[in-house]
Amino acid sequence: MKIACFIPARYKSTRFPGKPLADICGKPMVWWVYQQAIKVKELDEVYVATDDERIENVCKELGVNVMMTSDKHPSATDRTVEAAQKVPADLYVIVMGDEPLIAPENISAIVNAMSADENAYAGMLCTRFKNGVDLINDSTIKLAINDRNELIYMSRLPIPFPKAELGYEHYKNVGVYAFTKEALAFYKDTPRGRLEKIEDMEMLRMLENRKPVKVVEVSTESMSVDTYKDLERIRKAAEQQIKRGGGNYKLILCVASRKEAA
């Protein structure tokens, strides 16, 4: 099985323009995501897929495999569909370009789960909420999952509502998705549905057409960067990892070097 990974990186984010190039310890955010992805032994090829020459130029300067795509795509998955036409594979993994703390073992988890299930079609990662603030943040996507670890629905509102069971733990998505070759072709050939347009979440295209989405739970400190405030949280999280003596080794060295230089 050949497995290709794409890191979509759009420059013109409405809430955070130029987000993929946001500085974290002297390197752009997209560089950190790429460094984590290339550590995953199951991945045969890793590319950044972007729509902007500024991102392309920085990637080339830093030795990052990069592909240019159209700037008309409404979502990261649509951008991946275009890039995937140039890279034949059996399984396509999407790692969002705003997940700089994603751990390689988390990416491996979705790859291995998809590879081990002959009926797997599409998949995504999830983790349990640890921060109550995130639960009411509309930029954080919440998931409803059945007992077979399949996605039932996803929303920006806290779901499901704990009316009868107060001990329920809520789940959020982690920005890593997987599509079989057939699933990505289906996504490409299927127009956006009503719910996808309302919620603005591409995985709803699969649910609206009764296509199964496997959900793999991981324990992770990763968080997506949607705003400038999120970026500050990422930087603080990195410093906390240093104090605990864990986390990404390269990230620790980078932060430590920056402090010494100061």
C-alpha positions as CSV (number, residue, x, y, z in Angstrom):
1,M,0.0,0.0,0.0
2,K,1.4,3.4,-1.0
3,I,0.5,6.2,1.4
4,A,0.9,9.9,0.5
5,C,0.5,12.8,2.9
6,F,-0.5,16.3,2.1
7,I,-0.3,19.4,4.4
8,P,-2.7,22.0,3.0
9,A,-1.5,25.5,3.6
10,R,-3.6,28.5,2.6
11,Y,-2.3,32.0,2.9
12,K,-5.5,34.0,2.9
13,S,-7.1,32.9,6.1
14,T,-9.9,35.2,7.1
15,R,-9.1,35.2,10.8
16,F,-5.3,34.8,10.5
17,P,-3.8,35.9,7.2
18,G,-0.5,34.3,6.5
19,K,-1.0,31.7,9.2
20,P,1.2,29.0,7.7
21,L,4.2,31.4,7.9
22,A,3.5,32.4,11.5
23,D,6.8,32.2,13.5
24,I,7.3,29.5,16.1
25,C,10.9,29.6,17.4
26,G,12.3,31.0,14.3
27,K,10.7,28.7,11.8
28,P,7.2,29.0,10.1
29,M,4.3,27.0,11.5
30,V,4.0,24.8,8.3
31,W,7.7,23.8,8.7
32,W,6.9,22.3,12.1
33,V,4.0,20.3,10.7
34,Y,6.1,19.0,7.9
35,Q,8.9,18.0,10.3
36,Q,6.4,15.9,12.3
37,A,4.9,14.3,9.2
38,I,8.2,13.1,7.7
39,K,9.0,11.2,11.0
40,V,6.0,8.9,10.3
41,K,7.6,5.7,8.9
42,E,4.3,4.6,7.3
43,L,4.2,7.6,4.9
44,D,5.9,7.2,1.6
45,E,5.7,10.8,0.4
46,V,4.9,14.1,2.2
47,Y,4.1,17.4,0.5
48,V,2.9,20.9,1.5
49,A,0.0,21.9,-0.9
50,T,-0.3,25.7,-1.1
51,D,-2.0,28.4,-3.1
52,D,0.5,31.1,-2.5
53,E,4.0,31.8,-3.8
54,R,5.2,33.2,-0.5
55,I,4.6,29.9,1.2
56,E,6.0,28.0,-1.8
57,N,9.2,30.1,-1.7
58,V,9.7,29.6,2.1
59,C,9.1,25.9,1.8
60,K,11.8,25.6,-1.0
61,E,14.2,27.6,1.1
62,L,13.8,25.2,4.0
63,G,13.9,22.0,1.9
64,V,10.2,21.2,2.2
65,N,8.5,19.3,-0.6
66,V,5.8,21.7,-1.9
67,M,3.1,21.8,-4.6
68,M,1.3,24.8,-5.9
69,T,-2.5,24.5,-6.3
70,S,-5.4,26.7,-7.2
71,D,-6.5,29.5,-4.9
72,K,-10.2,28.8,-5.5
73,H,-10.5,25.7,-3.3
74,P,-13.2,26.1,-0.5
75,S,-11.5,23.6,1.9
76,A,-8.2,21.8,2.7
77,T,-9.6,18.5,1.4
78,D,-10.5,20.2,-2.0
79,R,-6.9,21.4,-2.2
80,T,-5.6,17.9,-1.4
81,V,-7.8,16.5,-4.2
82,E,-6.0,18.6,-6.7
83,A,-2.5,17.8,-5.4
84,A,-3.4,14.1,-5.2
85,Q,-3.9,14.0,-9.0
86,K,-0.1,14.2,-9.3
87,V,0.7,11.5,-6.7
88,P,-1.0,8.2,-7.2
89,A,-1.5,6.4,-3.9
90,D,-3.8,3.9,-2.1
91,L,-4.3,6.0,1.0
92,Y,-4.2,9.8,1.3
93,V,-3.5,11.4,4.7
94,I,-4.2,15.1,5.3
95,V,-2.4,16.8,8.2
96,M,-3.7,20.3,8.6
97,G,-1.1,23.0,8.3
98,D,-2.1,24.6,11.6
99,E,-1.3,21.6,13.8
100,P,2.4,22.3,14.7
101,L,2.4,20.1,17.8
102,I,0.9,17.0,16.2
103,A,2.8,14.0,17.2
104,P,4.1,11.5,14.6
105,E,2.6,8.6,16.6
106,N,-0.8,10.2,16.3
107,I,-0.5,10.3,12.5
108,S,0.6,6.7,12.6
109,A,-2.5,5.8,14.6
110,I,-4.9,6.8,11.8
111,V,-2.7,5.2,9.1
112,N,-2.5,1.9,11.0
113,A,-6.2,1.9,11.8
114,M,-7.2,2.4,8.1
115,S,-4.6,-0.1,6.9
116,A,-5.9,-2.8,9.3
117,D,-9.5,-2.4,8.3
118,E,-10.3,-3.7,4.8
119,N,-13.7,-1.9,5.0
120,A,-12.2,1.4,6.0
121,Y,-13.3,4.2,3.6
122,A,-12.4,7.5,5.4
123,G,-11.1,8.3,8.8
124,M,-10.2,11.1,11.2
125,L,-8.5,11.5,14.6
126,C,-10.2,12.7,17.8
127,T,-9.3,13.5,21.3
128,R,-11.2,14.3,24.5
129,F,-11.7,17.8,25.6
130,K,-9.4,18.9,28.4
131,N,-10.1,22.6,28.3
132,G,-13.6,23.8,29.0
133,V,-13.0,27.0,27.1
134,D,-12.5,25.0,23.9
135,L,-15.9,23.4,24.3
136,I,-17.7,26.7,23.8
137,N,-15.2,28.0,21.2
138,D,-17.0,27.9,17.8
139,S,-13.6,27.3,16.0
140,T,-13.2,24.0,17.8
141,I,-15.2,21.2,16.1
142,K,-17.1,18.8,18.3
143,L,-17.9,15.2,17.3
144,A,-20.7,12.8,18.0
145,I,-19.4,9.2,17.8
146,N,-21.3,5.9,18.0
147,D,-20.2,2.7,19.8
148,R,-18.5,1.4,16.6
149,N,-16.2,4.5,16.6
150,E,-17.9,5.9,13.6
151,L,-18.7,9.6,13.1
152,I,-22.4,10.4,13.4
153,Y,-22.2,14.2,13.2
154,M,-19.8,17.1,13.8
155,S,-20.6,20.7,14.8
156,R,-19.2,23.9,16.1
157,L,-21.7,23.6,19.0
158,P,-21.1,21.3,22.0
159,I,-22.6,17.9,21.0
160,P,-24.2,15.7,22.2
161,F,-26.0,17.8,24.8
162,P,-25.6,16.0,28.2
163,K,-29.3,16.1,29.3
164,A,-29.6,12.6,30.7
165,E,-26.0,11.7,31.4
166,L,-23.9,14.4,33.0
167,G,-20.7,12.3,33.1
168,Y,-20.3,12.2,29.3
169,E,-17.0,13.4,27.9
170,H,-17.0,15.5,24.8
171,Y,-14.7,14.8,21.8
172,K,-13.0,17.2,19.4
173,N,-11.4,16.6,16.1
174,V,-7.7,16.6,15.6
175,G,-6.6,18.0,12.3
176,V,-5.6,14.7,10.7
177,Y,-7.8,12.9,8.1
178,A,-7.4,9.9,5.9
179,F,-9.1,8.9,2.6
180,T,-8.8,5.8,0.6
181,K,-8.3,6.4,-3.1
182,E,-12.0,5.6,-3.7
183,A,-13.1,7.9,-0.9
184,L,-11.1,10.8,-2.3
185,A,-12.5,10.2,-5.8
186,F,-16.0,10.2,-4.3
187,Y,-15.3,13.5,-2.5
188,K,-14.0,15.0,-5.7
189,D,-17.0,14.0,-7.8
190,T,-19.7,14.9,-5.2
191,P,-20.9,18.5,-4.7
192,R,-21.1,20.2,-1.4
193,G,-24.3,19.3,0.5
194,R,-26.6,21.5,2.5
195,L,-25.1,20.6,5.9
196,E,-21.6,21.0,4.7
197,K,-22.4,24.5,3.4
198,I,-24.1,25.4,6.7
199,E,-21.4,24.1,9.1
200,D,-18.5,24.6,6.6
201,M,-16.9,21.3,7.4
202,E,-15.9,19.0,4.5
203,M,-16.2,15.7,6.3
204,L,-20.0,16.3,6.4
205,R,-19.9,15.6,2.6
206,M,-19.2,12.0,3.6
207,L,-21.9,11.8,6.2
208,E,-24.6,13.4,4.1
209,N,-24.0,10.7,1.5
210,R,-24.0,7.9,4.1
211,K,-20.3,7.1,3.7
212,P,-18.6,5.7,6.8
213,V,-16.0,7.8,8.6
214,K,-13.8,5.9,11.1
215,V,-12.8,7.8,14.2
216,V,-9.6,7.0,16.0
217,E,-9.1,8.4,19.5
218,V,-5.6,9.6,20.5
219,S,-4.2,11.3,23.6
220,T,-2.6,14.4,22.4
221,E,-1.5,17.9,23.4
222,S,-1.9,19.2,19.9
223,M,-4.2,22.1,19.2
224,S,-5.0,23.9,16.0
225,V,-4.1,27.5,15.4
226,D,-7.1,29.5,14.3
227,T,-6.3,32.9,15.8
228,Y,-3.4,34.9,17.1
229,K,-4.5,33.9,20.6
230,D,-4.2,30.2,19.7
231,L,-0.6,30.9,18.5
232,E,0.3,32.2,21.9
233,R,-1.2,29.1,23.5
234,I,1.0,27.0,21.2
235,R,4.1,28.9,22.2
236,K,3.2,28.5,25.9
237,A,2.5,24.8,25.4
238,A,6.0,24.3,23.9
239,E,7.6,26.0,26.9
240,Q,5.6,23.7,29.2
241,Q,6.9,20.7,27.3
242,I,10.4,21.9,27.9
243,K,9.8,22.2,31.7
244,R,8.4,18.6,31.7
245,G,11.3,17.4,29.7
246,G,9.1,16.0,26.9
247,G,7.7,17.0,23.6
248,N,9.3,17.5,20.3
249,Y,13.1,17.4,20.7
250,K,13.8,19.8,17.8
251,L,11.2,22.2,19.2
252,I,12.9,22.1,22.6
253,L,16.3,22.8,21.1
254,C,14.9,25.7,19.1
255,V,13.1,27.4,22.1
256,A,16.1,26.8,24.3
257,S,18.4,28.4,21.7
258,R,16.1,31.4,21.4
259,K,16.2,31.9,25.2
260,E,19.9,31.7,25.3
261,A,20.3,34.2,22.5
262,A,18.0,36.6,24.5
